[in-house]
């Protein structure tokens, strides 16, 4: 069915001009995705056929069940272990049974396997058939733009889509907030290692304070910015409001300067209209408790309508304040699903 001879030789690809090389990359990526879709389609079809070949009573007498049989066959055909084959079967059957519209985008080569596997993983807890159909249509409209997303960002945007449909179906994640801690361990040659996990607002405030302290020395200080930030941790630990300059000058320009005012910490939290879900660009979603705490701390609230809900396109070149705010939020990695 699939003839390797239809592919151009590698020498032909590498012999193209620059524009041809770029074209070859895109074409090969689409071909790779489309071929992967057909591989999964074959896996899903084999799985369903094997289950129908033997009736339930006879299968109960087997030492291995139908799933194990198909796993062995898929593993042999693909040259992978049975454990990996079982994972392929899971993705294949879920994709073609539950998400046919996403599968069609995949078959057209417009989205890669990494994204498809993430979709299956993050949406498998949506159980209602009607909800699954709505989710399938929504994902199919926008999934072709998600190849560029990182694994973390892809999980966030998928969770946002799921939450819009079924809040109970969000993929449970390890509760990093509950496991937050800060630790210090001895290194060598008079150094120590600092590690930990903080709540996102605390991390932003801490980072802002380190930036301010690192900037309180003069331009002749020999340390790099990274070194000054590290030394700022020590300054914070003893309550210092300035970082001691190491320029070595008799009259350092920063000597005698008053302590700078505490920096203003701005934490942007984006929420849905009902205020049930929060998102900090670059840090992910907040749980309900953390969002409530952020809103109670005197937060200034502004609406951020989606441009698609604003009617006709804006008639001028310079964007309005509302559109500019939306672009800035979307540009800071905000997942903006459209269901």
VEXPA-56368 format. One record per residue (C-alpha): residue number from 0; residue in three letters; x, y, z. Coordinates in nm, 2 decimals. Each point is the difference from the previous one (the first is absolute). Example, Ala and Ser with C-alpha at 12.3 -4.5 7.8 and 13.67 -1.06 7.14 Angstrom:
<sites>
num = 0 | residuo = ALA | px = 1.23 | py = -0.45 | pz = 0.78
num = 1 | residuo = SER | px = 0.14 | py = 0.34 | pz = -0.07
</sites>
This chain:
<sites>
num = 0 | residuo = UNK | px = 0.00 | py = 0.00 | pz = 0.00
num = 1 | residuo = UNK | px = 0.28 | py = 0.24 | pz = 0.09
num = 2 | residuo = UNK | px = 0.28 | py = 0.01 | pz = -0.24
num = 3 | residuo = UNK | px = 0.33 | py = 0.15 | pz = 0.12
num = 4 | residuo = UNK | px = 0.10 | py = 0.06 | pz = -0.36
num = 5 | residuo = UNK | px = -0.25 | py = 0.28 | pz = -0.03
num = 6 | residuo = UNK | px = 0.21 | py = 0.21 | pz = 0.23
num = 7 | residuo = UNK | px = 0.27 | py = 0.21 | pz = -0.16
num = 8 | residuo = UNK | px = 0.36 | py = -0.12 | pz = 0.07
num = 9 | residuo = UNK | px = 0.18 | py = 0.19 | pz = 0.28
num = 10 | residuo = UNK | px = 0.25 | py = 0.12 | pz = -0.25
num = 11 | residuo = UNK | px = -0.27 | py = 0.16 | pz = -0.20
num = 12 | residuo = UNK | px = -0.14 | py = 0.18 | pz = 0.30
num = 13 | residuo = UNK | px = 0.34 | py = 0.13 | pz = 0.12
num = 14 | residuo = UNK | px = 0.08 | py = 0.11 | pz = -0.36
num = 15 | residuo = UNK | px = -0.28 | py = 0.25 | pz = -0.01
num = 16 | residuo = UNK | px = 0.04 | py = 0.38 | pz = 0.03
num = 17 | residuo = UNK | px = -0.07 | py = 0.17 | pz = 0.33
num = 18 | residuo = UNK | px = -0.36 | py = 0.06 | pz = -0.07
num = 19 | residuo = UNK | px = -0.03 | py = -0.37 | pz = -0.11
num = 20 | residuo = UNK | px = 0.15 | py = -0.11 | pz = 0.33
num = 21 | residuo = UNK | px = -0.26 | py = 0.19 | pz = 0.20
num = 22 | residuo = UNK | px = -0.28 | py = -0.13 | pz = -0.22
num = 23 | residuo = UNK | px = 0.13 | py = -0.36 | pz = 0.05
num = 24 | residuo = UNK | px = 0.00 | py = 0.05 | pz = 0.38
num = 25 | residuo = UNK | px = -0.36 | py = 0.10 | pz = 0.00
num = 26 | residuo = UNK | px = -0.11 | py = -0.27 | pz = -0.24
num = 27 | residuo = UNK | px = 0.19 | py = -0.27 | pz = 0.19
num = 28 | residuo = UNK | px = -0.16 | py = 0.12 | pz = 0.33
num = 29 | residuo = UNK | px = -0.35 | py = -0.02 | pz = -0.15
num = 30 | residuo = UNK | px = 0.08 | py = -0.34 | pz = -0.16
num = 31 | residuo = UNK | px = 0.13 | py = -0.13 | pz = 0.33
num = 32 | residuo = UNK | px = -0.31 | py = 0.11 | pz = 0.19
num = 33 | residuo = UNK | px = -0.23 | py = -0.14 | pz = -0.26
num = 34 | residuo = UNK | px = 0.18 | py = -0.33 | pz = 0.00
num = 35 | residuo = UNK | px = -0.01 | py = -0.02 | pz = 0.38
num = 36 | residuo = UNK | px = -0.38 | py = 0.05 | pz = -0.02
num = 37 | residuo = UNK | px = -0.03 | py = -0.29 | pz = -0.24
num = 38 | residuo = UNK | px = 0.21 | py = -0.21 | pz = 0.23
num = 39 | residuo = UNK | px = -0.23 | py = 0.07 | pz = 0.29
num = 40 | residuo = UNK | px = -0.31 | py = -0.06 | pz = -0.22
num = 41 | residuo = UNK | px = 0.14 | py = -0.35 | pz = -0.08
num = 42 | residuo = UNK | px = 0.06 | py = -0.06 | pz = 0.37
num = 43 | residuo = UNK | px = -0.35 | py = 0.10 | pz = 0.10
num = 44 | residuo = UNK | px = -0.16 | py = -0.21 | pz = -0.27
num = 45 | residuo = UNK | px = 0.21 | py = -0.30 | pz = 0.09
num = 46 | residuo = UNK | px = -0.10 | py = 0.03 | pz = 0.36
num = 47 | residuo = UNK | px = -0.37 | py = 0.02 | pz = -0.08
num = 48 | residuo = UNK | px = 0.01 | py = -0.30 | pz = -0.24
num = 49 | residuo = UNK | px = 0.19 | py = -0.22 | pz = 0.25
num = 50 | residuo = UNK | px = -0.26 | py = 0.07 | pz = 0.26
num = 51 | residuo = UNK | px = -0.28 | py = -0.10 | pz = -0.23
num = 52 | residuo = UNK | px = 0.17 | py = -0.32 | pz = -0.12
num = 53 | residuo = UNK | px = -0.06 | py = -0.20 | pz = 0.32
num = 54 | residuo = UNK | px = -0.31 | py = 0.01 | pz = 0.21
num = 55 | residuo = UNK | px = 0.01 | py = 0.10 | pz = 0.36
num = 56 | residuo = UNK | px = -0.05 | py = -0.35 | pz = 0.15
num = 57 | residuo = UNK | px = 0.29 | py = -0.15 | pz = -0.20
num = 58 | residuo = UNK | px = 0.23 | py = 0.30 | pz = 0.08
num = 59 | residuo = UNK | px = -0.05 | py = -0.05 | pz = 0.37
num = 60 | residuo = UNK | px = 0.18 | py = -0.33 | pz = -0.03
num = 61 | residuo = UNK | px = 0.31 | py = 0.16 | pz = -0.15
num = 62 | residuo = UNK | px = 0.32 | py = 0.04 | pz = 0.20
num = 63 | residuo = UNK | px = 0.04 | py = 0.34 | pz = -0.16
num = 64 | residuo = UNK | px = -0.28 | py = 0.23 | pz = -0.11
num = 65 | residuo = UNK | px = -0.06 | py = 0.16 | pz = -0.33
num = 66 | residuo = UNK | px = 0.18 | py = 0.32 | pz = 0.10
num = 67 | residuo = UNK | px = 0.32 | py = -0.19 | pz = 0.08
num = 68 | residuo = UNK | px = -0.03 | py = -0.18 | pz = -0.33
num = 69 | residuo = UNK | px = -0.03 | py = 0.32 | pz = -0.20
num = 70 | residuo = UNK | px = 0.28 | py = 0.16 | pz = 0.21
num = 71 | residuo = UNK | px = 0.23 | py = -0.29 | pz = -0.10
num = 72 | residuo = UNK | px = -0.10 | py = 0.04 | pz = -0.37
num = 73 | residuo = UNK | px = 0.05 | py = 0.38 | pz = 0.00
num = 74 | residuo = UNK | px = 0.33 | py = -0.03 | pz = 0.19
num = 75 | residuo = UNK | px = 0.13 | py = -0.25 | pz = -0.26
num = 76 | residuo = UNK | px = -0.12 | py = 0.21 | pz = -0.30
num = 77 | residuo = UNK | px = 0.15 | py = 0.32 | pz = 0.14
num = 78 | residuo = UNK | px = 0.31 | py = -0.15 | pz = 0.16
num = 79 | residuo = UNK | px = -0.09 | py = 0.13 | pz = 0.35
num = 80 | residuo = UNK | px = -0.07 | py = -0.16 | pz = 0.34
num = 81 | residuo = UNK | px = -0.35 | py = -0.12 | pz = 0.09
num = 82 | residuo = UNK | px = -0.02 | py = 0.27 | pz = 0.27
num = 83 | residuo = UNK | px = 0.07 | py = 0.27 | pz = -0.26
num = 84 | residuo = UNK | px = -0.24 | py = -0.17 | pz = -0.24
num = 85 | residuo = UNK | px = -0.27 | py = 0.01 | pz = 0.26
num = 86 | residuo = UNK | px = 0.05 | py = 0.38 | pz = 0.02
num = 87 | residuo = UNK | px = -0.03 | py = 0.03 | pz = -0.38
num = 88 | residuo = UNK | px = -0.33 | py = -0.20 | pz = 0.01
num = 89 | residuo = UNK | px = -0.13 | py = 0.23 | pz = 0.27
num = 90 | residuo = UNK | px = 0.07 | py = 0.31 | pz = -0.21
num = 91 | residuo = UNK | px = -0.12 | py = -0.16 | pz = -0.32
num = 92 | residuo = UNK | px = -0.34 | py = -0.12 | pz = 0.13
num = 93 | residuo = UNK | px = -0.07 | py = 0.31 | pz = 0.20
num = 94 | residuo = UNK | px = 0.08 | py = 0.22 | pz = -0.29
num = 95 | residuo = UNK | px = -0.20 | py = -0.17 | pz = -0.27
num = 96 | residuo = UNK | px = -0.29 | py = -0.11 | pz = 0.23
num = 97 | residuo = UNK | px = -0.05 | py = 0.32 | pz = 0.20
num = 98 | residuo = UNK | px = 0.16 | py = 0.28 | pz = -0.21
num = 99 | residuo = UNK | px = -0.06 | py = -0.06 | pz = -0.37
num = 100 | residuo = UNK | px = 0.03 | py = 0.37 | pz = -0.10
num = 101 | residuo = UNK | px = 0.33 | py = 0.03 | pz = 0.17
num = 102 | residuo = UNK | px = 0.10 | py = -0.33 | pz = -0.17
num = 103 | residuo = UNK | px = -0.09 | py = 0.15 | pz = -0.34
num = 104 | residuo = UNK | px = 0.23 | py = 0.30 | pz = 0.07
num = 105 | residuo = UNK | px = 0.27 | py = -0.24 | pz = 0.10
num = 106 | residuo = UNK | px = -0.05 | py = -0.21 | pz = -0.32
num = 107 | residuo = UNK | px = 0.04 | py = 0.32 | pz = -0.21
num = 108 | residuo = UNK | px = 0.35 | py = 0.05 | pz = 0.15
num = 109 | residuo = UNK | px = -0.09 | py = 0.33 | pz = 0.17
num = 110 | residuo = UNK | px = 0.08 | py = -0.11 | pz = 0.36
num = 111 | residuo = UNK | px = 0.28 | py = -0.22 | pz = 0.13
num = 112 | residuo = UNK | px = -0.02 | py = -0.32 | pz = 0.21
num = 113 | residuo = UNK | px = 0.13 | py = 0.18 | pz = 0.32
num = 114 | residuo = UNK | px = -0.30 | py = 0.23 | pz = 0.00
num = 115 | residuo = UNK | px = -0.25 | py = -0.28 | pz = -0.08
num = 116 | residuo = UNK | px = 0.14 | py = -0.22 | pz = 0.29
num = 117 | residuo = UNK | px = -0.03 | py = 0.30 | pz = 0.24
num = 118 | residuo = UNK | px = -0.36 | py = 0.05 | pz = -0.11
num = 119 | residuo = UNK | px = -0.09 | py = -0.36 | pz = 0.07
num = 120 | residuo = UNK | px = 0.17 | py = 0.02 | pz = 0.34
num = 121 | residuo = UNK | px = -0.16 | py = 0.33 | pz = 0.11
num = 122 | residuo = UNK | px = -0.35 | py = -0.07 | pz = -0.12
num = 123 | residuo = UNK | px = -0.06 | py = -0.36 | pz = 0.10
num = 124 | residuo = UNK | px = -0.19 | py = 0.09 | pz = 0.31
num = 125 | residuo = UNK | px = -0.28 | py = 0.17 | pz = -0.20
num = 126 | residuo = UNK | px = -0.25 | py = -0.29 | pz = 0.00
num = 127 | residuo = UNK | px = -0.33 | py = 0.15 | pz = -0.13
num = 128 | residuo = UNK | px = -0.03 | py = -0.07 | pz = -0.37
num = 129 | residuo = UNK | px = -0.16 | py = 0.34 | pz = -0.07
num = 130 | residuo = UNK | px = 0.29 | py = 0.18 | pz = 0.18
num = 131 | residuo = UNK | px = 0.25 | py = -0.21 | pz = -0.19
num = 132 | residuo = UNK | px = -0.16 | py = 0.10 | pz = -0.33
num = 133 | residuo = UNK | px = 0.01 | py = 0.37 | pz = 0.10
num = 134 | residuo = UNK | px = 0.36 | py = -0.03 | pz = 0.11
num = 135 | residuo = UNK | px = 0.10 | py = -0.19 | pz = -0.33
num = 136 | residuo = UNK | px = -0.15 | py = 0.28 | pz = -0.21
num = 137 | residuo = UNK | px = 0.17 | py = 0.27 | pz = 0.20
num = 138 | residuo = UNK | px = 0.34 | py = -0.16 | pz = 0.00
num = 139 | residuo = UNK | px = -0.02 | py = -0.08 | pz = -0.37
num = 140 | residuo = UNK | px = -0.05 | py = 0.37 | pz = -0.08
num = 141 | residuo = UNK | px = 0.32 | py = 0.11 | pz = 0.17
num = 142 | residuo = UNK | px = 0.23 | py = -0.29 | pz = 0.05
num = 143 | residuo = UNK | px = 0.20 | py = 0.07 | pz = -0.32
num = 144 | residuo = UNK | px = 0.16 | py = 0.30 | pz = 0.18
num = 145 | residuo = UNK | px = 0.12 | py = -0.20 | pz = 0.30
num = 146 | residuo = UNK | px = 0.31 | py = -0.17 | pz = -0.15
num = 147 | residuo = UNK | px = 0.21 | py = 0.29 | pz = 0.13
num = 148 | residuo = UNK | px = -0.12 | py = -0.03 | pz = 0.36
num = 149 | residuo = UNK | px = 0.23 | py = -0.14 | pz = 0.27
num = 150 | residuo = UNK | px = -0.12 | py = -0.30 | pz = 0.19
num = 151 | residuo = UNK | px = -0.09 | py = 0.21 | pz = 0.30
num = 152 | residuo = UNK | px = -0.19 | py = 0.26 | pz = -0.21
num = 153 | residuo = UNK | px = -0.18 | py = -0.27 | pz = -0.19
num = 154 | residuo = UNK | px = -0.12 | py = -0.16 | pz = 0.32
num = 155 | residuo = UNK | px = -0.12 | py = 0.34 | pz = 0.12
num = 156 | residuo = UNK | px = -0.20 | py = 0.08 | pz = -0.31
num = 157 | residuo = UNK | px = -0.15 | py = -0.35 | pz = -0.01
num = 158 | residuo = UNK | px = -0.10 | py = 0.03 | pz = 0.36
num = 159 | residuo = UNK | px = -0.16 | py = 0.33 | pz = -0.07
num = 160 | residuo = UNK | px = -0.21 | py = -0.15 | pz = -0.27
num = 161 | residuo = UNK | px = -0.11 | py = -0.29 | pz = 0.22
num = 162 | residuo = UNK | px = -0.09 | py = 0.23 | pz = 0.29
num = 163 | residuo = UNK | px = -0.23 | py = 0.20 | pz = -0.23
num = 164 | residuo = UNK | px = -0.20 | py = -0.32 | pz = -0.06
num = 165 | residuo = UNK | px = 0.03 | py = -0.21 | pz = 0.31
num = 166 | residuo = UNK | px = 0.18 | py = 0.13 | pz = 0.31
num = 167 | residuo = UNK | px = 0.00 | py = -0.34 | pz = 0.16
num = 168 | residuo = UNK | px = 0.19 | py = -0.15 | pz = -0.29
num = 169 | residuo = UNK | px = 0.32 | py = 0.21 | pz = 0.03
num = 170 | residuo = UNK | px = 0.30 | py = -0.23 | pz = 0.00
num = 171 | residuo = UNK | px = 0.12 | py = -0.02 | pz = 0.36
num = 172 | residuo = UNK | px = 0.35 | py = 0.11 | pz = 0.04
num = 173 | residuo = UNK | px = 0.25 | py = -0.04 | pz = 0.28
num = 174 | residuo = UNK | px = -0.09 | py = 0.28 | pz = 0.25
num = 175 | residuo = UNK | px = 0.32 | py = 0.20 | pz = -0.01
num = 176 | residuo = UNK | px = -0.14 | py = 0.27 | pz = 0.22
num = 177 | residuo = UNK | px = -0.06 | py = -0.25 | pz = 0.28
num = 178 | residuo = UNK | px = 0.36 | py = -0.13 | pz = -0.04
num = 179 | residuo = UNK | px = 0.16 | py = 0.34 | pz = 0.01
num = 180 | residuo = UNK | px = 0.33 | py = 0.02 | pz = 0.19
num = 181 | residuo = UNK | px = 0.34 | py = 0.17 | pz = 0.01
num = 182 | residuo = UNK | px = 0.31 | py = -0.19 | pz = 0.07
num = 183 | residuo = UNK | px = 0.37 | py = 0.07 | pz = 0.04
num = 184 | residuo = UNK | px = 0.28 | py = -0.25 | pz = -0.04
num = 185 | residuo = UNK | px = 0.38 | py = 0.02 | pz = 0.04
num = 186 | residuo = UNK | px = 0.21 | py = 0.01 | pz = -0.31
num = 187 | residuo = UNK | px = 0.38 | py = 0.02 | pz = -0.01
num = 188 | residuo = UNK | px = 0.25 | py = 0.28 | pz = 0.03
num = 189 | residuo = UNK | px = -0.22 | py = 0.21 | pz = 0.23
num = 190 | residuo = UNK | px = -0.31 | py = 0.00 | pz = -0.21
num = 191 | residuo = UNK | px = -0.35 | py = -0.14 | pz = 0.05
num = 192 | residuo = UNK | px = -0.29 | py = -0.10 | pz = -0.23
num = 193 | residuo = UNK | px = -0.34 | py = 0.17 | pz = 0.03
num = 194 | residuo = UNK | px = -0.31 | py = -0.17 | pz = -0.14
num = 195 | residuo = UNK | px = -0.37 | py = 0.01 | pz = 0.05
num = 196 | residuo = UNK | px = -0.35 | py = 0.04 | pz = -0.12
num = 197 | residuo = UNK | px = -0.20 | py = 0.32 | pz = 0.08
num = 198 | residuo = UNK | px = -0.35 | py = 0.12 | pz = -0.07
num = 199 | residuo = UNK | px = 0.02 | py = 0.20 | pz = -0.32
num = 200 | residuo = UNK | px = -0.09 | py = 0.34 | pz = 0.15
num = 201 | residuo = UNK | px = 0.28 | py = -0.05 | pz = 0.27
num = 202 | residuo = UNK | px = 0.25 | py = -0.10 | pz = -0.28
num = 203 | residuo = UNK | px = -0.08 | py = 0.32 | pz = -0.20
num = 204 | residuo = UNK | px = 0.04 | py = 0.22 | pz = 0.31
num = 205 | residuo = UNK | px = 0.33 | py = -0.18 | pz = 0.09
num = 206 | residuo = UNK | px = 0.13 | py = 0.04 | pz = -0.35
num = 207 | residuo = UNK | px = -0.09 | py = 0.37 | pz = -0.01
num = 208 | residuo = UNK | px = 0.18 | py = 0.06 | pz = 0.33
num = 209 | residuo = UNK | px = 0.32 | py = -0.18 | pz = -0.12
num = 210 | residuo = UNK | px = 0.00 | py = 0.22 | pz = -0.32
num = 211 | residuo = UNK | px = -0.03 | py = 0.31 | pz = 0.21
num = 212 | residuo = UNK | px = 0.28 | py = -0.09 | pz = 0.24
num = 213 | residuo = UNK | px = 0.23 | py = -0.11 | pz = -0.29
num = 214 | residuo = UNK | px = -0.04 | py = 0.35 | pz = -0.15
num = 215 | residuo = UNK | px = 0.11 | py = 0.19 | pz = 0.32
num = 216 | residuo = UNK | px = 0.37 | py = -0.02 | pz = -0.08
num = 217 | residuo = UNK | px = 0.20 | py = 0.24 | pz = -0.23
num = 218 | residuo = UNK | px = 0.10 | py = -0.08 | pz = -0.36
num = 219 | residuo = UNK | px = 0.36 | py = -0.09 | pz = 0.11
num = 220 | residuo = UNK | px = -0.11 | py = -0.30 | pz = 0.21
num = 221 | residuo = UNK | px = 0.19 | py = -0.29 | pz = -0.15
num = 222 | residuo = UNK | px = -0.27 | py = -0.26 | pz = 0.05
num = 223 | residuo = UNK | px = -0.24 | py = -0.13 | pz = -0.26
num = 224 | residuo = UNK | px = -0.37 | py = 0.06 | pz = 0.04
num = 225 | residuo = UNK | px = -0.05 | py = -0.37 | pz = 0.08
num = 226 | residuo = UNK | px = 0.27 | py = 0.02 | pz = 0.28
num = 227 | residuo = UNK | px = -0.16 | py = 0.32 | pz = 0.14
num = 228 | residuo = UNK | px = -0.35 | py = -0.17 | pz = 0.01
num = 229 | residuo = UNK | px = 0.16 | py = -0.29 | pz = 0.19
num = 230 | residuo = UNK | px = 0.16 | py = 0.24 | pz = 0.24
num = 231 | residuo = UNK | px = -0.33 | py = 0.18 | pz = 0.04
num = 232 | residuo = UNK | px = -0.14 | py = -0.31 | pz = 0.16
num = 233 | residuo = UNK | px = 0.25 | py = 0.04 | pz = 0.28
num = 234 | residuo = UNK | px = -0.08 | py = 0.37 | pz = 0.03
num = 235 | residuo = UNK | px = -0.37 | py = -0.08 | pz = 0.03
num = 236 | residuo = UNK | px = 0.07 | py = -0.26 | pz = 0.27
num = 237 | residuo = UNK | px = 0.15 | py = 0.26 | pz = 0.23
num = 238 | residuo = UNK | px = -0.26 | py = 0.27 | pz = -0.08
num = 239 | residuo = UNK | px = 0.24 | py = 0.22 | pz = -0.21
num = 240 | residuo = UNK | px = -0.17 | py = 0.25 | pz = -0.23
num = 241 | residuo = UNK | px = 0.31 | py = 0.04 | pz = -0.22
num = 242 | residuo = UNK | px = 0.26 | py = -0.23 | pz = -0.15
num = 243 | residuo = UNK | px = 0.36 | py = 0.09 | pz = 0.11
num = 244 | residuo = UNK | px = 0.19 | py = 0.12 | pz = -0.30
num = 245 | residuo = UNK | px = 0.33 | py = -0.16 | pz = -0.09
num = 246 | residuo = UNK | px = 0.13 | py = 0.26 | pz = -0.23
num = 247 | residuo = UNK | px = 0.30 | py = 0.07 | pz = 0.23
num = 248 | residuo = UNK | px = -0.02 | py = 0.38 | pz = -0.06
num = 249 | residuo = UNK | px = 0.07 | py = 0.24 | pz = 0.29
num = 250 | residuo = UNK | px = -0.31 | py = 0.19 | pz = -0.08
num = 251 | residuo = UNK | px = -0.25 | py = -0.23 | pz = -0.15
num = 252 | residuo = UNK | px = -0.29 | py = 0.18 | pz = -0.17
num = 253 | residuo = UNK | px = -0.25 | py = -0.21 | pz = 0.20
num = 254 | residuo = UNK | px = 0.16 | py = 0.08 | pz = 0.34
num = 255 | residuo = UNK | px = -0.23 | py = 0.19 | pz = 0.23
num = 256 | residuo = UNK | px = -0.30 | py = -0.04 | pz = -0.22
num = 257 | residuo = UNK | px = -0.33 | py = -0.06 | pz = 0.18
num = 258 | residuo = UNK | px = -0.15 | py = -0.34 | pz = -0.01
num = 259 | residuo = UNK | px = -0.24 | py = -0.04 | pz = -0.30
num = 260 | residuo = UNK | px = -0.37 | py = -0.03 | pz = 0.06
num = 261 | residuo = UNK | px = -0.14 | py = -0.35 | pz = 0.00
num = 262 | residuo = UNK | px = -0.07 | py = -0.09 | pz = -0.36
num = 263 | residuo = UNK | px = -0.36 | py = -0.01 | pz = -0.13
num = 264 | residuo = UNK | px = -0.08 | py = -0.36 | pz = -0.08
num = 265 | residuo = UNK | px = -0.25 | py = -0.03 | pz = -0.29
num = 266 | residuo = UNK | px = -0.16 | py = -0.35 | pz = -0.04
num = 267 | residuo = UNK | px = -0.23 | py = -0.04 | pz = -0.30
num = 268 | residuo = UNK | px = -0.27 | py = -0.25 | pz = 0.06
num = 269 | residuo = UNK | px = -0.24 | py = -0.07 | pz = -0.28
num = 270 | residuo = UNK | px = -0.33 | py = -0.15 | pz = 0.09
num = 271 | residuo = UNK | px = -0.32 | py = -0.12 | pz = -0.17
num = 272 | residuo = UNK | px = -0.30 | py = 0.23 | pz = 0.02
num = 273 | residuo = UNK | px = -0.14 | py = -0.19 | pz = 0.30
num = 274 | residuo = UNK | px = 0.32 | py = 0.02 | pz = 0.19
num = 275 | residuo = UNK | px = 0.02 | py = -0.38 | pz = 0.04
num = 276 | residuo = UNK | px = 0.33 | py = -0.05 | pz = -0.17
num = 277 | residuo = UNK | px = 0.33 | py = 0.20 | pz = 0.00
num = 278 | residuo = UNK | px = 0.31 | py = -0.01 | pz = -0.21
num = 279 | residuo = UNK | px = 0.33 | py = 0.17 | pz = 0.05
num = 280 | residuo = UNK | px = 0.19 | py = 0.03 | pz = -0.33
num = 281 | residuo = UNK | px = 0.31 | py = -0.22 | pz = 0.01
num = 282 | residuo = UNK | px = -0.11 | py = -0.18 | pz = 0.32
num = 283 | residuo = UNK | px = -0.32 | py = -0.17 | pz = -0.09
num = 284 | residuo = UNK | px = -0.34 | py = -0.03 | pz = 0.16
num = 285 | residuo = UNK | px = -0.08 | py = 0.09 | pz = 0.36
num = 286 | residuo = UNK | px = -0.23 | py = -0.22 | pz = 0.22
num = 287 | residuo = UNK | px = -0.32 | py = 0.16 | pz = 0.14
num = 288 | residuo = UNK | px = 0.16 | py = 0.06 | pz = 0.34
num = 289 | residuo = UNK | px = 0.31 | py = 0.18 | pz = -0.15
num = 290 | residuo = UNK | px = -0.22 | py = 0.20 | pz = -0.23
num = 291 | residuo = UNK | px = -0.23 | py = 0.12 | pz = 0.28
num = 292 | residuo = UNK | px = 0.31 | py = 0.11 | pz = 0.20
num = 293 | residuo = UNK | px = 0.13 | py = 0.20 | pz = -0.30
num = 294 | residuo = UNK | px = -0.33 | py = 0.17 | pz = -0.06
num = 295 | residuo = UNK | px = -0.04 | py = 0.08 | pz = 0.37
num = 296 | residuo = UNK | px = 0.33 | py = 0.18 | pz = 0.01
num = 297 | residuo = UNK | px = -0.13 | py = 0.32 | pz = -0.16
num = 298 | residuo = UNK | px = 0.03 | py = -0.12 | pz = -0.35
num = 299 | residuo = UNK | px = -0.11 | py = 0.25 | pz = -0.28
num = 300 | residuo = UNK | px = -0.24 | py = -0.17 | pz = -0.23
num = 301 | residuo = UNK | px = -0.04 | py = 0.07 | pz = -0.37
num = 302 | residuo = UNK | px = -0.20 | py = -0.19 | pz = -0.26
num = 303 | residuo = UNK | px = 0.19 | py = -0.15 | pz = -0.30
num = 304 | residuo = UNK | px = -0.26 | py = -0.08 | pz = -0.27
num = 305 | residuo = UNK | px = 0.10 | py = -0.23 | pz = -0.28
num = 306 | residuo = UNK | px = 0.03 | py = 0.19 | pz = -0.34
num = 307 | residuo = UNK | px = -0.23 | py = -0.26 | pz = -0.15
num = 308 | residuo = UNK | px = -0.28 | py = 0.12 | pz = 0.23
num = 309 | residuo = UNK | px = 0.04 | py = 0.37 | pz = -0.09
num = 310 | residuo = UNK | px = -0.19 | py = 0.00 | pz = -0.33
num = 311 | residuo = UNK | px = 0.16 | py = 0.16 | pz = -0.31
num = 312 | residuo = UNK | px = 0.38 | py = 0.04 | pz = -0.03
num = 313 | residuo = UNK | px = 0.14 | py = 0.32 | pz = 0.13
num = 314 | residuo = UNK | px = 0.01 | py = 0.26 | pz = -0.28
num = 315 | residuo = UNK | px = 0.34 | py = 0.16 | pz = 0.09
num = 316 | residuo = UNK | px = 0.36 | py = -0.10 | pz = -0.01
num = 317 | residuo = UNK | px = 0.08 | py = 0.08 | pz = 0.36
num = 318 | residuo = UNK | px = -0.18 | py = -0.26 | pz = 0.23
num = 319 | residuo = UNK | px = -0.24 | py = 0.11 | pz = 0.26
num = 320 | residuo = UNK | px = 0.10 | py = -0.04 | pz = 0.37
num = 321 | residuo = UNK | px = -0.22 | py = -0.31 | pz = 0.03
num = 322 | residuo = UNK | px = 0.16 | py = -0.17 | pz = -0.30
num = 323 | residuo = UNK | px = 0.35 | py = 0.10 | pz = 0.11
num = 324 | residuo = UNK | px = -0.06 | py = -0.15 | pz = 0.35
num = 325 | residuo = UNK | px = -0.12 | py = -0.32 | pz = -0.16
num = 326 | residuo = UNK | px = 0.30 | py = -0.02 | pz = -0.23
num = 327 | residuo = UNK | px = 0.24 | py = 0.05 | pz = 0.29
num = 328 | residuo = UNK | px = -0.17 | py = -0.27 | pz = 0.20
num = 329 | residuo = UNK | px = -0.01 | py = -0.25 | pz = -0.29
num = 330 | residuo = UNK | px = 0.37 | py = 0.09 | pz = -0.07
num = 331 | residuo = UNK | px = 0.09 | py = -0.10 | pz = 0.35
num = 332 | residuo = UNK | px = -0.10 | py = -0.36 | pz = -0.06
num = 333 | residuo = UNK | px = -0.36 | py = 0.03 | pz = 0.11
num = 334 | residuo = UNK | px = -0.19 | py = -0.30 | pz = -0.12
num = 335 | residuo = UNK | px = -0.31 | py = 0.14 | pz = -0.18
num = 336 | residuo = UNK | px = -0.21 | py = -0.29 | pz = -0.11
num = 337 | residuo = UNK | px = -0.31 | py = 0.07 | pz = -0.21
num = 338 | residuo = UNK | px = -0.27 | py = -0.26 | pz = 0.05
</sites>
